[in-house]
C-alpha cells in the first residue's frame, strides 16, 4: 500500500465518550475559510480533524483516496472540523459524505496526531489531530464513494494492512468489538465505484 505513515499517538481512549463542551452557543454557520488563508494555516499549525472507521460485521470500510494526502492509498473516512461543529456531527458528516452510507456512531477509538508530507492544498505538509470514531453500517450496506475516492474494500479487522496508523485503528476496533484471530487470506475484494452524484453535507 502506498504512503507509509509513522503516526504519533496520544493516549488511546477505546471506551470513552467524546467530550464536547461549550460555553454558550459557540460559532455558527460552519463556513469554510478561503483557500489562500487555509494554505497559510497548514503552513503554521495543526488542523483538527475527525476520522471514522466504518465497520460491517468483522470488516472495516477502507476507501482509496484520489487526492493528497495519501493519494492512491486505502484510508478511513474523515476530514476537518468546521468552527462551531460538534465532534460527533463532524464525524457523521464527513464519513457519510465520503462513503454514501447512513451510519450510527458507536464510540471513540482514540485521539491521534498524524503528519503527512503532502497536502491537497498546494505544497504544504499536513499535520492533523484526529479524534477517531467507530461507526456501524447496516449488514447490506453498499458504499457509494464521493469524488475524492475511486475504490473501496471491506477489510477484515484482524488482517494487517501494513500501515502503522491503520493497523493501530483496526486493532483498537477489533478489541472494542471482540473480534479475534488473523486472516490468512491474502486477497481483498476491491470494487470500482462511480462517484456519488449526491453528496450529503
Protein Blocks (a to p, Z undefined) as FASTA:
>chain_A
ZZiaddddddddfkbccddddehjbpehjiacdfklmmmmmmmoccddddddddehjbdc
ddddfbdehihiacdedddddehiafklmmmmmmmmmnopacddfbdfbdcddddfbdfe
hjbdcddddddddddddfklccdddfkbcbdcdddfklcehiaklmmmmmmmmmmnopgc
jdfbfbdcdddddddfbdcZZ
